[in-house]
Amino acid sequence: MKSLARRWDLFWYEPQNSTPLGASRICFALMALVTAAGFFLDADFWFGPNAVLNSQTFSEMSQQISQASGFTIFAWLPLTDFSVYAVLVLWAIASVTLAMGVRPRISAALILIAMVSLRSLNPWVFFHTDVLLCAIIALMIFYPKQNNDGKTVPILRRLLQIQLTVIYFSSALYKLTNQYWRDGSLLYYLYHSKNLLRVPFLFDHFWSIRAMTWGTIALELVIGWLVWHPKLRRTCIVIGLLFHTMLHIFVGRSFFQWAMIGLYLTFIEPSEYEAIKSWLQAWRPTRLHALKNSKV
Amino acid sequence: MSSFMSGVNIKRICLNFLLCFYIATLAAWVVPGISLGVYDRFWQWAGLRQKWDMFAEIGPTSYKASFVIVDANGDRKVYYPGSLGRANQGCCWSLRQFHYHKFTSFLLAGVPENQVVDEIGKYLASHSMATPVKVFFNLNRIEISAPEERDGILVPPEYNRIHVLTKRISLGSAP
Protein backbone atom coordinates (compact mmCIF):
# COMPACT_ATOMS: atom_id res chain seq x y z
CA MET A 1 0.00 0.00 0.00
CA LYS A 2 2.85 2.31 0.92
CA SER A 3 4.53 1.47 -2.36
CA LEU A 4 1.36 2.39 -4.24
CA ALA A 5 1.12 5.71 -2.40
CA ARG A 6 4.78 6.36 -3.13
CA ARG A 7 4.27 5.64 -6.83
CA TRP A 8 1.24 7.92 -6.89
CA ASP A 9 3.30 10.71 -5.33
CA LEU A 10 6.16 10.22 -7.77
CA PHE A 11 3.78 10.14 -10.73
CA TRP A 12 1.97 13.36 -9.88
CA TYR A 13 4.32 15.40 -7.71
CA GLU A 14 7.98 14.65 -8.41
CA PRO A 15 9.37 17.89 -9.89
CA GLN A 16 10.42 17.58 -13.52
CA ASN A 17 11.96 19.69 -16.23
CA SER A 18 9.18 21.79 -17.75
CA THR A 19 10.31 21.60 -21.40
CA PRO A 20 7.71 19.02 -22.56
CA LEU A 21 4.90 20.99 -20.97
CA GLY A 22 6.24 24.24 -22.42
CA ALA A 23 6.38 22.73 -25.92
CA SER A 24 2.81 21.52 -25.59
CA ARG A 25 1.70 24.91 -24.24
CA ILE A 26 3.18 26.72 -27.24
CA CYS A 27 1.55 24.24 -29.64
CA PHE A 28 -1.93 24.64 -28.14
CA ALA A 29 -1.57 28.41 -27.79
CA LEU A 30 -0.76 28.69 -31.49
CA MET A 31 -3.72 26.46 -32.30
CA ALA A 32 -5.92 28.71 -30.18
CA LEU A 33 -4.59 31.71 -32.10
CA VAL A 34 -5.37 30.18 -35.51
CA THR A 35 -8.83 29.09 -34.29
CA ALA A 36 -9.52 32.66 -33.16
CA ALA A 37 -8.40 33.91 -36.58
CA GLY A 38 -10.71 31.40 -38.30
CA PHE A 39 -13.70 32.49 -36.23
CA PHE A 40 -12.78 36.16 -36.70
CA LEU A 41 -13.20 35.82 -40.47
CA ASP A 42 -16.69 34.32 -40.09
CA ALA A 43 -17.81 36.03 -36.89
CA ASP A 44 -20.60 37.96 -38.58
CA PHE A 45 -21.94 34.71 -40.03
CA TRP A 46 -21.79 32.61 -36.87
CA PHE A 47 -22.12 34.80 -33.80
CA GLY A 48 -23.22 38.40 -34.26
CA PRO A 49 -26.70 39.84 -33.85
CA ASN A 50 -27.16 39.46 -37.63
CA ALA A 51 -25.75 35.94 -37.75
CA VAL A 52 -27.11 33.14 -39.87
CA LEU A 53 -29.42 32.01 -37.06
CA ASN A 54 -31.11 34.63 -34.94
CA SER A 55 -30.81 34.49 -31.18
CA GLN A 56 -34.40 33.31 -30.70
CA THR A 57 -33.83 30.31 -32.94
CA PHE A 58 -30.64 29.58 -31.08
CA SER A 59 -32.30 29.55 -27.71
CA GLU A 60 -35.19 27.39 -28.98
CA MET A 61 -32.84 24.91 -30.62
CA SER A 62 -30.56 24.85 -27.58
CA GLN A 63 -33.46 23.92 -25.36
CA GLN A 64 -34.57 21.20 -27.75
CA ILE A 65 -31.15 19.66 -28.10
CA SER A 66 -29.69 20.78 -24.74
CA GLN A 67 -26.39 21.17 -26.50
CA ALA A 68 -25.48 24.72 -25.67
CA SER A 69 -23.12 25.46 -22.85
CA GLY A 70 -24.54 27.69 -20.18
CA PHE A 71 -21.75 30.02 -19.19
CA THR A 72 -21.36 33.09 -21.36
CA ILE A 73 -19.84 36.49 -20.93
CA PHE A 74 -22.64 37.78 -23.15
CA ALA A 75 -24.94 37.50 -20.16
CA TRP A 76 -23.28 40.75 -19.09
CA LEU A 77 -22.16 42.15 -22.45
CA PRO A 78 -24.58 43.41 -25.09
CA LEU A 79 -24.59 41.13 -28.13
CA THR A 80 -23.27 43.35 -30.89
CA ASP A 81 -20.81 42.82 -33.74
CA PHE A 82 -18.33 44.95 -31.80
CA SER A 83 -18.57 42.85 -28.63
CA VAL A 84 -18.19 39.60 -30.60
CA TYR A 85 -15.07 40.92 -32.36
CA ALA A 86 -13.73 42.28 -29.05
CA VAL A 87 -14.05 38.85 -27.45
CA LEU A 88 -12.23 37.30 -30.41
CA VAL A 89 -9.44 39.88 -30.20
CA LEU A 90 -9.11 39.16 -26.48
CA TRP A 91 -8.91 35.44 -27.31
CA ALA A 92 -6.17 36.10 -29.88
CA ILE A 93 -4.11 38.33 -27.57
CA ALA A 94 -4.39 35.81 -24.73
CA SER A 95 -3.23 33.07 -27.15
CA VAL A 96 -0.12 35.08 -27.96
CA THR A 97 0.68 35.69 -24.28
CA LEU A 98 0.06 32.01 -23.51
CA ALA A 99 2.46 31.00 -26.29
CA MET A 100 5.05 33.40 -24.87
CA GLY A 101 4.51 32.06 -21.37
CA VAL A 102 3.41 35.44 -20.04
CA ARG A 103 0.91 34.92 -17.20
CA PRO A 104 -0.10 31.52 -18.61
CA ARG A 105 -2.86 30.92 -16.07
CA ILE A 106 -4.60 34.23 -16.72
CA SER A 107 -4.08 33.87 -20.47
CA ALA A 108 -5.61 30.38 -20.45
CA ALA A 109 -8.56 31.60 -18.35
CA LEU A 110 -9.23 34.42 -20.82
CA ILE A 111 -9.10 32.08 -23.81
CA LEU A 112 -11.45 29.64 -22.11
CA ILE A 113 -13.95 32.38 -21.24
CA ALA A 114 -13.90 33.61 -24.84
CA MET A 115 -14.28 30.12 -26.31
CA VAL A 116 -17.07 29.03 -24.00
CA SER A 117 -18.91 32.32 -24.41
CA LEU A 118 -18.88 32.13 -28.20
CA ARG A 119 -19.77 28.45 -28.06
CA SER A 120 -22.89 29.32 -26.13
CA LEU A 121 -23.91 31.61 -29.03
CA ASN A 122 -23.53 28.86 -31.61
CA PRO A 123 -22.53 25.43 -30.28
CA TRP A 124 -23.10 23.77 -33.64
CA VAL A 125 -19.93 25.04 -35.28
CA PHE A 126 -17.59 23.78 -32.58
CA PHE A 127 -16.18 20.48 -33.75
CA HIS A 128 -13.93 17.95 -32.07
CA THR A 129 -10.77 20.04 -32.30
CA ASP A 130 -12.48 22.94 -30.56
CA VAL A 131 -13.75 20.61 -27.83
CA LEU A 132 -10.23 19.30 -27.31
CA LEU A 133 -8.78 22.80 -27.37
CA CYS A 134 -11.32 23.87 -24.73
CA ALA A 135 -10.39 20.91 -22.52
CA ILE A 136 -6.65 21.55 -22.84
CA ILE A 137 -6.92 25.29 -22.31
CA ALA A 138 -9.06 24.64 -19.21
CA LEU A 139 -6.26 22.47 -17.83
CA MET A 140 -3.72 25.20 -18.67
CA ILE A 141 -5.43 27.38 -16.08
CA PHE A 142 -3.51 25.22 -13.60
CA TYR A 143 -0.19 25.78 -15.34
CA PRO A 144 2.50 25.11 -12.69
CA LYS A 145 5.01 27.64 -11.48
CA GLN A 146 8.67 26.83 -11.94
CA ASN A 147 10.96 26.16 -8.98
CA ASN A 148 14.30 27.91 -8.70
CA ASP A 149 15.95 25.03 -10.56
CA GLY A 150 13.53 25.36 -13.49
CA LYS A 151 11.47 22.31 -12.54
CA THR A 152 7.72 22.02 -12.09
CA VAL A 153 5.25 19.65 -10.53
CA PRO A 154 4.12 17.39 -13.43
CA ILE A 155 0.38 17.29 -12.66
CA LEU A 156 -0.61 19.17 -15.81
CA ARG A 157 1.75 17.15 -17.98
CA ARG A 158 0.24 13.93 -16.62
CA LEU A 159 -3.30 15.14 -17.25
CA LEU A 160 -2.42 15.97 -20.86
CA GLN A 161 -0.88 12.52 -21.27
CA ILE A 162 -4.00 10.91 -19.81
CA GLN A 163 -6.09 12.98 -22.20
CA LEU A 164 -4.26 11.39 -25.13
CA THR A 165 -5.03 7.90 -23.83
CA VAL A 166 -8.67 8.81 -23.22
CA ILE A 167 -9.14 10.17 -26.75
CA TYR A 168 -7.68 7.11 -28.45
CA PHE A 169 -9.50 4.57 -26.34
CA SER A 170 -12.84 6.35 -26.42
CA SER A 171 -12.59 6.92 -30.17
CA ALA A 172 -11.93 3.20 -30.72
CA LEU A 173 -14.91 2.22 -28.55
CA TYR A 174 -17.21 4.58 -30.46
CA LYS A 175 -15.96 3.13 -33.75
CA LEU A 176 -16.77 -0.37 -32.52
CA THR A 177 -20.42 0.64 -32.16
CA ASN A 178 -20.57 1.11 -35.95
CA GLN A 179 -21.14 -2.10 -37.98
CA TYR A 180 -19.09 -0.82 -40.92
CA TRP A 181 -16.05 -0.36 -38.73
CA ARG A 182 -16.59 -3.85 -37.33
CA ASP A 183 -16.95 -5.53 -40.74
CA GLY A 184 -13.93 -3.67 -42.09
CA SER A 185 -15.70 -1.79 -44.88
CA LEU A 186 -15.82 1.69 -43.38
CA LEU A 187 -12.83 3.14 -45.19
CA TYR A 188 -14.40 2.02 -48.48
CA TYR A 189 -17.49 4.15 -47.73
CA LEU A 190 -15.43 7.00 -46.32
CA TYR A 191 -13.22 7.03 -49.38
CA HIS A 192 -16.14 7.03 -51.82
CA SER A 193 -18.35 9.51 -49.98
CA LYS A 194 -15.73 12.14 -49.17
CA ASN A 195 -13.15 13.68 -51.42
CA LEU A 196 -10.19 11.83 -50.01
CA LEU A 197 -6.79 11.89 -51.62
CA ARG A 198 -6.61 9.26 -54.35
CA VAL A 199 -4.13 6.55 -53.44
CA PRO A 200 -3.82 3.77 -56.02
CA PHE A 201 -3.57 0.20 -54.77
CA LEU A 202 -4.57 1.00 -51.17
CA PHE A 203 -8.22 1.44 -52.10
CA ASP A 204 -8.28 -1.04 -54.98
CA HIS A 205 -8.55 -4.18 -52.85
CA PHE A 206 -11.01 -5.11 -50.17
CA TRP A 207 -8.34 -6.85 -48.12
CA SER A 208 -6.27 -3.64 -47.95
CA ILE A 209 -9.34 -1.60 -46.99
CA ARG A 210 -10.16 -4.11 -44.26
CA ALA A 211 -6.58 -4.10 -43.04
CA MET A 212 -6.60 -0.30 -42.79
CA THR A 213 -10.04 -0.18 -41.12
CA TRP A 214 -9.28 -2.81 -38.52
CA GLY A 215 -5.72 -1.55 -38.17
CA THR A 216 -7.02 1.89 -37.24
CA ILE A 217 -9.22 0.47 -34.50
CA ALA A 218 -6.46 -1.82 -33.22
CA LEU A 219 -4.00 1.07 -33.17
CA GLU A 220 -6.40 3.35 -31.30
CA LEU A 221 -7.23 0.62 -28.80
CA VAL A 222 -3.63 0.04 -27.77
CA ILE A 223 -1.38 2.97 -28.61
CA GLY A 224 -2.76 5.23 -25.88
CA TRP A 225 -1.84 2.60 -23.29
CA LEU A 226 1.44 1.35 -24.76
CA VAL A 227 2.88 4.86 -24.98
CA TRP A 228 3.13 4.79 -21.16
CA HIS A 229 5.53 1.84 -21.28
CA PRO A 230 9.13 3.16 -21.06
CA LYS A 231 10.46 0.66 -23.59
CA LEU A 232 7.66 1.22 -26.13
CA ARG A 233 7.27 4.97 -25.65
CA ARG A 234 9.52 6.13 -28.49
CA THR A 235 8.11 3.61 -30.94
CA CYS A 236 4.57 4.65 -30.05
CA ILE A 237 5.43 8.33 -30.47
CA VAL A 238 6.88 7.69 -33.94
CA ILE A 239 3.89 5.54 -34.97
CA GLY A 240 1.46 8.10 -33.54
CA LEU A 241 3.12 11.00 -35.34
CA LEU A 242 3.13 9.06 -38.63
CA PHE A 243 -0.51 8.04 -38.13
CA HIS A 244 -1.69 11.61 -37.60
CA THR A 245 0.47 13.01 -40.38
CA MET A 246 -1.07 10.46 -42.76
CA LEU A 247 -4.57 11.31 -41.58
CA HIS A 248 -3.78 14.97 -42.12
CA ILE A 249 -2.65 14.30 -45.68
CA PHE A 250 -5.21 11.70 -46.76
CA VAL A 251 -8.39 12.29 -44.77
CA GLY A 252 -8.47 16.06 -44.57
CA ARG A 253 -6.38 18.88 -43.28
CA SER A 254 -7.84 18.73 -39.84
CA PHE A 255 -6.46 20.67 -36.93
CA PHE A 256 -7.30 17.68 -34.78
CA GLN A 257 -4.16 15.91 -35.97
CA TRP A 258 -2.07 18.83 -34.78
CA ALA A 259 -3.81 18.74 -31.42
CA MET A 260 -2.91 15.06 -31.05
CA ILE A 261 0.68 15.83 -32.01
CA GLY A 262 0.60 18.57 -29.35
CA LEU A 263 -0.39 15.94 -26.79
CA TYR A 264 2.42 13.64 -27.95
CA LEU A 265 4.88 16.45 -27.15
CA THR A 266 4.23 15.78 -23.45
CA PHE A 267 5.54 12.22 -23.85
CA ILE A 268 8.92 13.36 -25.19
CA GLU A 269 11.46 13.48 -22.38
CA PRO A 270 13.48 16.66 -21.64
CA SER A 271 16.73 14.88 -22.57
CA GLU A 272 15.22 14.11 -25.99
CA TYR A 273 14.29 17.77 -26.46
CA GLU A 274 17.93 18.61 -25.70
CA ALA A 275 19.08 16.05 -28.24
CA ILE A 276 16.70 17.47 -30.87
CA LYS A 277 17.92 20.99 -30.09
CA SER A 278 21.59 20.03 -30.44
CA TRP A 279 20.84 18.14 -33.64
CA LEU A 280 19.07 21.20 -35.09
CA GLN A 281 21.93 23.47 -34.05
CA ALA A 282 24.45 21.16 -35.66
CA TRP A 283 22.31 20.78 -38.77
CA ARG A 284 21.57 24.47 -39.34
CA PRO A 285 25.12 25.84 -39.80
CA THR A 286 25.98 22.91 -42.08
CA ARG A 287 22.91 23.53 -44.22
CA LEU A 288 23.48 27.30 -44.28
CA HIS A 289 27.09 26.80 -45.22
CA ALA A 290 26.07 24.44 -48.02
CA LEU A 291 23.49 26.93 -49.27
CA LYS A 292 26.02 29.80 -49.29
CA ASN A 293 28.49 27.68 -51.20
CA SER A 294 25.86 26.70 -53.74
CA LYS A 295 24.99 30.38 -54.33
CA VAL A 296 28.62 31.28 -54.83
CA MET B 1 -0.77 13.99 13.96
CA SER B 2 0.13 17.63 13.69
CA SER B 3 2.53 16.95 10.84
CA PHE B 4 -0.10 14.82 9.09
CA MET B 5 -2.64 17.59 9.28
CA SER B 6 -0.20 20.25 8.20
CA GLY B 7 -1.23 22.65 5.43
CA VAL B 8 0.82 20.81 2.82
CA ASN B 9 -0.84 17.48 3.61
CA ILE B 10 -4.35 18.89 3.49
CA LYS B 11 -3.60 20.59 0.20
CA ARG B 12 -2.20 17.34 -1.20
CA ILE B 13 -5.22 15.32 -0.01
CA CYS B 14 -7.61 17.79 -1.64
CA LEU B 15 -5.55 17.74 -4.83
CA ASN B 16 -5.51 13.93 -4.90
CA PHE B 17 -9.26 13.89 -4.44
CA LEU B 18 -9.77 16.32 -7.33
CA LEU B 19 -7.42 14.33 -9.58
CA CYS B 20 -9.28 11.08 -8.84
CA PHE B 21 -12.57 12.83 -9.47
CA TYR B 22 -11.45 14.27 -12.82
CA ILE B 23 -9.97 11.01 -14.03
CA ALA B 24 -13.10 9.10 -12.99
CA THR B 25 -15.15 11.59 -15.02
CA LEU B 26 -12.93 11.16 -18.08
CA ALA B 27 -13.12 7.38 -17.67
CA ALA B 28 -16.92 7.51 -17.63
CA TRP B 29 -17.01 9.60 -20.80
CA VAL B 30 -14.77 7.08 -22.57
CA VAL B 31 -17.63 4.58 -22.81
CA PRO B 32 -20.21 5.28 -25.55
CA GLY B 33 -23.71 6.00 -24.34
CA ILE B 34 -22.82 6.82 -20.74
CA SER B 35 -24.67 9.81 -19.33
CA LEU B 36 -23.93 11.20 -15.89
CA GLY B 37 -27.17 13.17 -15.60
CA VAL B 38 -26.95 16.37 -13.60
CA TYR B 39 -23.20 16.01 -13.25
CA ASP B 40 -22.89 15.94 -17.06
CA ARG B 41 -25.02 19.05 -17.32
CA PHE B 42 -22.54 20.90 -15.12
CA TRP B 43 -19.72 20.05 -17.56
CA GLN B 44 -21.99 21.01 -20.44
CA TRP B 45 -22.62 24.34 -18.75
CA ALA B 46 -18.90 24.87 -18.37
CA GLY B 47 -18.41 23.97 -22.05
CA LEU B 48 -16.07 21.11 -21.14
CA ARG B 49 -18.08 17.96 -21.85
CA GLN B 50 -16.00 15.64 -24.03
CA LYS B 51 -17.12 13.07 -26.61
CA TRP B 52 -14.72 11.37 -29.01
CA ASP B 53 -16.95 9.85 -31.66
CA MET B 54 -15.00 10.98 -34.73
CA PHE B 55 -15.89 8.96 -37.86
CA ALA B 56 -18.18 6.77 -35.75
CA GLU B 57 -21.35 7.51 -37.72
CA ILE B 58 -20.14 7.04 -41.27
CA GLY B 59 -21.73 4.42 -43.50
CA PRO B 60 -23.04 3.80 -47.01
CA THR B 61 -25.62 6.58 -46.73
CA SER B 62 -24.82 10.26 -46.87
CA TYR B 63 -26.85 13.38 -47.55
CA LYS B 64 -26.30 16.21 -49.98
CA ALA B 65 -28.22 19.42 -49.51
CA SER B 66 -28.40 22.66 -51.44
CA PHE B 67 -30.10 26.04 -51.29
CA VAL B 68 -31.27 27.52 -54.58
CA ILE B 69 -31.99 31.25 -54.61
CA VAL B 70 -33.80 32.83 -57.53
CA ASP B 71 -34.04 36.59 -57.99
CA ALA B 72 -36.58 38.74 -59.84
CA ASN B 73 -34.61 38.48 -63.12
CA GLY B 74 -34.62 34.71 -62.96
CA ASP B 75 -30.92 34.50 -62.03
CA ARG B 76 -30.08 31.59 -59.75
CA LYS B 77 -27.44 30.99 -57.14
CA VAL B 78 -26.83 27.62 -55.55
CA TYR B 79 -25.22 27.17 -52.14
CA TYR B 80 -24.08 23.87 -50.73
CA PRO B 81 -23.94 23.43 -46.95
CA GLY B 82 -20.42 22.50 -46.14
CA SER B 83 -19.22 25.89 -47.20
CA LEU B 84 -22.38 27.91 -47.94
CA GLY B 85 -20.39 29.81 -50.50
CA ARG B 86 -17.80 30.82 -47.92
CA ALA B 87 -14.47 29.56 -46.65
CA ASN B 88 -13.40 28.08 -49.96
CA GLN B 89 -10.14 29.92 -49.84
CA GLY B 90 -8.17 32.44 -47.86
CA CYS B 91 -6.77 32.40 -44.36
CA CYS B 92 -7.48 29.30 -42.25
CA TRP B 93 -9.82 27.97 -44.93
CA SER B 94 -9.35 24.33 -44.04
CA LEU B 95 -10.11 25.02 -40.37
CA ARG B 96 -13.10 27.13 -41.32
CA GLN B 97 -14.45 24.43 -43.58
CA PHE B 98 -14.62 22.10 -40.59
CA HIS B 99 -16.84 24.64 -38.85
CA TYR B 100 -19.15 24.68 -41.86
CA HIS B 101 -19.14 20.89 -42.06
CA LYS B 102 -20.00 20.60 -38.39
CA PHE B 103 -22.82 23.07 -38.82
CA THR B 104 -24.07 21.13 -41.84
CA SER B 105 -24.26 17.88 -39.90
CA PHE B 106 -26.40 19.68 -37.35
CA LEU B 107 -28.48 21.22 -40.11
CA LEU B 108 -29.19 17.86 -41.74
CA ALA B 109 -29.94 16.11 -38.45
CA GLY B 110 -33.44 17.50 -38.07
CA VAL B 111 -34.63 18.09 -41.66
CA PRO B 112 -37.44 18.76 -42.53
CA GLU B 113 -38.74 19.93 -39.14
CA ASN B 114 -35.56 21.83 -38.56
CA GLN B 115 -36.36 25.55 -38.54
CA VAL B 116 -32.65 26.22 -39.03
CA VAL B 117 -33.08 25.42 -42.72
CA ASP B 118 -35.53 28.31 -43.05
CA GLU B 119 -33.23 30.68 -41.19
CA ILE B 120 -30.25 29.83 -43.36
CA GLY B 121 -32.28 30.12 -46.54
CA LYS B 122 -33.47 33.58 -45.56
CA TYR B 123 -29.98 34.65 -44.57
CA LEU B 124 -28.46 33.46 -47.85
CA ALA B 125 -31.24 35.10 -49.84
CA SER B 126 -30.87 38.47 -48.17
CA HIS B 127 -27.07 38.42 -48.33
CA SER B 128 -26.55 37.12 -51.84
CA MET B 129 -29.07 38.86 -54.07
CA ALA B 130 -30.66 42.28 -54.20
CA THR B 131 -34.15 41.06 -55.01
CA PRO B 132 -34.55 37.41 -54.05
CA VAL B 133 -37.99 36.07 -54.80
CA LYS B 134 -37.74 32.34 -54.24
CA VAL B 135 -35.60 30.12 -52.06
CA PHE B 136 -35.63 26.35 -52.22
CA PHE B 137 -33.96 23.77 -50.06
CA ASN B 138 -33.15 20.46 -51.75
CA LEU B 139 -32.12 17.32 -49.98
CA ASN B 140 -30.82 14.16 -51.63
CA ARG B 141 -29.72 10.91 -50.09
CA ILE B 142 -26.73 9.19 -51.64
CA GLU B 143 -26.39 5.45 -51.16
CA ILE B 144 -23.14 3.75 -52.05
CA SER B 145 -23.29 0.12 -53.15
CA ALA B 146 -21.55 -2.49 -51.04
CA PRO B 147 -17.96 -3.40 -51.90
CA GLU B 148 -17.68 -5.91 -54.72
CA GLU B 149 -14.54 -7.45 -56.13
CA ARG B 150 -13.86 -8.82 -59.63
CA ASP B 151 -10.60 -10.66 -60.18
CA GLY B 152 -9.36 -9.43 -56.83
CA ILE B 153 -9.91 -5.75 -57.70
CA LEU B 154 -12.68 -3.61 -56.23
CA VAL B 155 -15.31 -2.57 -58.74
CA PRO B 156 -16.11 1.18 -58.69
CA PRO B 157 -19.24 1.61 -56.54
CA GLU B 158 -22.66 2.58 -57.80
CA TYR B 159 -24.12 5.76 -56.39
CA ASN B 160 -27.85 5.68 -55.89
CA ARG B 161 -29.15 9.24 -55.64
CA ILE B 162 -32.57 9.51 -54.01
CA HIS B 163 -34.44 12.77 -53.86
CA VAL B 164 -35.71 13.23 -50.32
CA LEU B 165 -37.43 16.60 -50.42
CA THR B 166 -37.63 20.05 -51.92
CA LYS B 167 -38.84 22.68 -49.57
CA ARG B 168 -39.79 26.21 -50.50
CA ILE B 169 -38.72 28.69 -47.84
CA SER B 170 -40.99 31.62 -47.23
CA LEU B 171 -39.17 34.94 -47.44
CA GLY B 172 -41.85 36.72 -45.41
CA SER B 173 -39.58 37.80 -42.58
CA ALA B 174 -36.16 37.70 -44.19
CA PRO B 175 -33.53 39.41 -42.03
Interface residues (C-beta under 8 A of the other chain):
Chain A: W8 W12 Y13 V34 T35 A37 G38 F39 L41 D42 F45 W46 N50 V52 L53 N54 T57 E60 M61 S66 Q67 S69 G70 F71 L112 M115 V116 R119 S120 W124 V125 F126 F127 H128 T129 V131 L132 C134 A135 A138 I155 L159 I162 Q163 V166 I167 F169 S170 S171 L173 Y174 K175 T177 N178 Q179 Y180 W181 S185 L186 Y188 Y189 L190 H192 S193 F203 D204 H205 F206 I209 G252 R253 S254 F255 F256
Chain B: R12 L15 N16 L19 Y22 I23 L26 A27 W29 V30 V31 P32 G33 R41 Q44 W45 A46 G47 L48 R49 Q50 K51 W52 D53 M54 F55 A56 E57 I58 G59 P60 S62 L84 R86 A87 G90 C91 C92 S94 L95 R96 F98 H99 Y100 H101 K102 F103 F106 L107 Q115 V116 E119 I120 Y123 I142 I144 A146 P147 E149 G152 I153 L154 P157 Y159 P175
